[in-house]
Amino acid sequence: MEPKICLALGGGAARGLAHLGVLKAFEDARIKIHRITGTSLGALVGGLYASRPDASYWLERVEQFLRSFRSRKTRLEFIRKLEQPASNRYGFLTDMANLIRKGYFWGVTATSPAFISEEDYQDFIYPLIPDIKIEQTKIPFGCVATDIQHGKRVFYTRGSLRVAISASCALPGIFPPVKDGTRLLIDGGWVERVPVRCAREMGTAIVIAVDVSRELPKFEYTSGLDIVLRADAVTRVYLNKMLLGDADVTIHPDVGSRHWADFNNPRELFKEGETAAHDKLLTIRTLVHRAAVPHMKFSERIKTIKDKILEKVSKGK
């Protein structure tokens, strides 16, 4: 019996475009993916692919989308150009702290839920996502969001694909929280950056995690705020490593130096994902083979081999 494989695609904003390269590598190797889970950009890429399993198609579609007017009119490019990461910085939260320090977008976020309005957010993300139910995807799919109203993880496996993905991608302070019933939802990376636990809940034998987060850089500080931000980063990295420990294989595309808001040159990210996945194909094939072979005790295997030898000897007489 063929073992079920689930891909757990992690968050990392723009770096998550590397997931498309990972998916293409599996296509070329004819390794079947039975389930997909995603967080943040991993939810977006995973949901798109689950609805139409064709990595090359989605790469071209994403490139078109990023060149479109809808994409260009958002403020992500403004943030990226304004806050190029220094070597001692760690991603999104540090960027936001520096923007607040300098007074940029403070006036907006102090009086509204996010830097980008709900209307602009939907106008930005909805055109890319098929208007279907999660239950209608060709590959079973699930994604994770964070319920800040009740302090819980939310794992979507049913309902609107657009609502689920937009909730999983809602970076706090940048995109507005997504309302779904009594829940107020933000980016799933705050509870499960790489949704390995979700993948296990979908009932798969093999979980392959794809982690596009960056490593902690050297720590330098000049204020108490730097220490607070570093403490938060350490917590998130530690939690992520714990979650990854439950995966059978982890793929790490070499995209850690890419700024989280830099969506330029998606093909470069695609290539890094493809390369990283190719490096793990032998390991994955071995896992699939082992999982497909019925489990036998060592003594039973020895007896089976002995019986086969005796059978051949008897036939030779």
C-alpha positions in Angstrom: 0.0 0.0 0.0 1.4 3.4 -1.0 2.1 5.5 2.1 0.4 8.9 2.3 2.8 12.0 2.0 1.9 15.4 3.3 3.9 18.6 2.5 4.0 21.1 5.3 4.9 24.5 3.7 6.1 27.1 6.2 5.7 30.8 6.4 8.3 33.3 5.4 6.5 35.9 3.3 8.3 36.4 -0.1 10.6 33.5 0.7 7.6 31.2 0.5 7.7 31.5 -3.3 10.5 28.8 -3.0 7.7 26.3 -2.2 6.7 26.3 -5.9 10.2 25.1 -6.8 9.9 22.3 -4.2 6.6 21.3 -5.7 8.0 21.3 -9.2 10.8 19.0 -8.1 8.3 16.5 -6.7 6.4 16.7 -10.0 9.5 15.9 -12.1 10.4 13.0 -9.7 6.9 11.6 -9.9 6.6 11.6 -6.1 2.9 11.9 -5.4 1.7 14.4 -2.7 -1.4 13.2 -1.0 -2.0 16.2 1.4 -0.7 19.7 1.7 -0.7 22.0 4.7 0.5 25.6 4.8 1.2 28.6 6.9 1.1 32.2 5.6 2.8 32.3 2.2 3.0 28.5 2.5 -0.8 28.5 2.8 -1.1 30.6 -0.3 1.2 28.5 -2.4 -0.2 25.3 -1.0 -3.8 26.3 -1.6 -3.1 27.4 -5.2 -1.2 24.1 -6.0 -3.9 22.0 -4.3 -6.5 23.6 -6.5 -4.5 23.0 -9.6 -1.4 20.7 -9.2 0.9 22.4 -11.8 3.9 24.3 -10.4 4.9 25.8 -13.7 1.4 27.2 -14.3 1.4 28.8 -10.9 4.9 30.3 -11.3 3.8 32.1 -14.4 0.5 33.1 -12.8 2.3 34.5 -9.8 4.7 36.4 -11.9 1.8 38.0 -13.9 0.1 38.8 -10.6 3.2 40.5 -9.1 3.5 42.7 -12.2 -0.2 43.7 -12.1 -1.6 47.0 -10.9 -3.3 45.3 -8.0 0.0 44.1 -6.6 2.0 47.3 -7.3 -0.4 49.5 -5.5 0.0 47.9 -2.1 2.6 49.3 0.3 4.8 46.2 0.7 7.4 47.6 -1.8 7.4 50.8 0.2 8.2 48.9 3.4 10.9 46.8 1.7 12.7 49.9 0.3 12.3 51.8 3.5 13.7 49.1 5.7 16.5 47.1 4.1 17.6 44.5 6.7 20.9 45.0 8.5 23.0 42.0 9.3 22.0 41.9 13.0 18.2 42.2 12.3 15.7 39.4 12.4 12.8 39.9 10.0 9.3 41.2 10.3 9.0 42.3 13.9 12.3 44.2 13.9 11.3 45.9 10.6 8.1 47.0 12.2 9.8 48.3 15.3 12.2 50.4 13.2 9.3 51.8 11.1 7.5 52.9 14.3 10.7 54.4 15.7 11.1 56.5 12.7 7.5 57.5 12.6 6.6 55.8 9.3 3.1 54.3 9.3 2.7 55.1 13.0 -0.1 57.5 12.2 -1.9 54.8 10.2 -1.5 51.8 12.6 -2.4 54.0 15.6 -5.8 54.8 14.2 -6.7 51.7 12.1 -6.2 47.9 12.3 -3.4 47.7 9.7 -1.1 49.6 7.4 -3.1 48.2 4.4 -6.9 48.4 4.5 -9.2 45.4 4.4 -10.5 46.5 1.0 -6.9 46.8 -0.4 -5.9 43.5 1.2 -8.8 41.6 -0.5 -8.1 43.4 -3.7 -4.5 42.3 -3.4 -4.9 38.7 -2.6 -8.4 37.5 -3.8 -7.8 37.7 -7.6 -5.0 35.1 -7.2 -7.0 32.6 -5.2 -9.8 30.4 -6.8 -13.2 31.2 -5.3 -13.9 27.6 -4.2 -14.4 25.6 -1.0 -11.3 23.9 0.5 -13.2 20.7 0.1 -13.1 21.2 -3.7 -9.3 21.3 -4.1 -7.9 18.4 -6.1 -5.4 17.6 -3.3 -6.7 17.7 0.3 -5.5 20.9 1.8 -5.4 22.6 5.2 -3.9 25.8 6.6 -3.3 27.4 10.0 -4.2 30.8 11.3 -4.0 32.4 14.8 -7.2 33.4 16.6 -6.1 36.5 18.6 -9.6 36.9 20.1 -9.5 33.5 21.9 -5.8 32.8 21.9 -6.0 29.6 19.8 -4.6 27.9 16.7 -7.2 27.5 13.9 -6.7 24.7 11.4 -8.8 25.2 8.3 -9.7 22.1 6.3 -13.2 23.2 5.3 -14.9 26.4 4.2 -13.9 29.2 1.8 -10.4 28.8 0.4 -10.1 32.6 0.1 -11.0 33.3 3.7 -8.7 30.6 5.0 -5.7 31.7 3.0 -6.2 35.4 3.7 -6.4 34.7 7.4 -3.2 32.6 7.4 -1.4 35.4 5.5 -2.6 38.3 7.6 0.7 39.7 8.9 -0.3 41.8 12.0 0.2 45.5 11.5 0.5 45.1 7.8 -2.7 43.3 6.8 -5.9 43.6 8.8 -7.1 40.7 10.9 -9.7 38.5 9.1 -13.0 38.1 10.8 -14.6 34.6 10.7 -17.6 34.2 12.9 -16.5 35.2 16.5 -12.8 34.7 15.6 -10.4 37.4 14.8 -7.6 35.8 12.8 -4.0 36.8 11.9 -1.0 35.1 10.3 -0.6 31.4 11.3 3.1 31.8 11.8 2.5 33.1 15.3 1.4 29.6 16.4 2.9 27.2 13.8 5.4 28.6 11.4 5.8 25.2 9.6 2.5 23.3 10.0 4.0 19.9 10.8 1.4 19.2 13.6 -1.4 20.0 11.2 0.1 17.6 8.7 0.1 14.8 11.3 -3.6 15.6 12.1 -4.4 15.0 8.4 -3.4 11.4 8.9 -0.3 10.9 6.8 2.5 8.4 7.2 5.2 10.7 5.9 5.5 14.5 6.7 7.9 16.5 4.6 8.4 20.0 6.0 9.7 23.0 4.0 11.2 25.7 6.1 12.0 29.0 4.5 12.7 31.0 7.7 16.1 32.5 8.3 18.5 31.6 11.1 19.1 33.9 14.0 21.9 36.3 13.1 24.6 37.6 15.4 23.1 39.6 18.3 24.0 43.2 18.8 21.9 45.6 20.9 21.7 49.2 21.9 18.4 49.3 23.8 15.9 47.4 25.8 13.7 47.2 22.8 16.4 45.3 20.9 16.5 42.7 23.7 12.7 42.4 23.8 12.6 41.8 20.0 15.5 39.3 20.2 13.7 37.4 23.0 10.6 37.1 20.8 12.8 35.9 17.9 14.4 33.3 20.0 11.0 32.0 21.2 9.8 31.7 17.6 12.9 30.0 16.4 12.9 27.5 19.3 9.2 26.7 18.8 9.9 26.2 15.1 12.7 23.8 15.7 10.5 21.8 18.1 7.8 21.5 15.4 10.3 20.5 12.7 11.6 17.7 15.0 8.3 15.9 14.3 8.8 15.9 10.5 10.3 12.9 8.7 12.2 15.2 6.3 12.9 18.9 6.4 13.8 20.8 3.2 15.6 24.2 3.7 15.8 26.3 0.5 18.7 28.7 0.6 16.6 31.9 0.7 17.3 33.1 4.3 19.0 36.3 3.0 15.9 37.4 1.1 13.9 40.3 2.7 10.4 39.1 3.7 8.8 41.8 1.6 11.0 41.4 -1.5 8.8 39.8 -4.2 11.2 40.7 -7.0 12.6 37.8 -9.2 10.3 34.9 -8.0 12.2 32.6 -10.4 15.3 32.9 -8.3 13.3 31.7 -5.3 11.7 29.0 -7.4 15.1 27.7 -8.4 16.4 27.6 -4.8 13.3 25.6 -3.8 13.8 23.2 -6.6 17.5 22.7 -5.8 16.9 22.1 -2.1 14.1 19.5 -2.9 16.4 17.6 -5.4 19.0 17.2 -2.6 16.4 15.4 -0.5 14.8 13.1 -3.1 16.9 10.0 -2.3 16.1 10.3 1.4 12.4 10.7 0.6 12.3 7.8 -1.8 14.0 5.6 0.9 11.3 6.7 3.4 8.5 5.9 1.0 10.0 2.5 0.2 10.4 1.6 3.9 6.9 2.8 4.7 5.4 0.7 1.9 7.1 -2.5 3.1 5.0 -4.3 5.8 6.7 -4.0 9.2 8.3 -7.3 10.3 10.4 -8.2 13.3 14.1 -8.9 12.6 13.7 -12.6 13.5 10.7 -12.9 11.1 12.8 -11.3 8.3 15.7 -13.8 8.9 13.2 -16.7 8.8 11.8 -15.4 5.5 15.2 -15.1 4.0 16.1 -18.6 5.3 13.0 -20.1 3.8 13.7 -18.6 0.4 17.2 -20.0 0.4 16.0 -23.5 1.4 13.4 -23.3 -1.4 16.0 -22.4 -4.0 18.3 -25.2 -2.8 15.5 -27.7 -2.9 14.6 -26.7 -6.5 18.3 -27.1 -7.5 18.4 -30.7 -6.5 
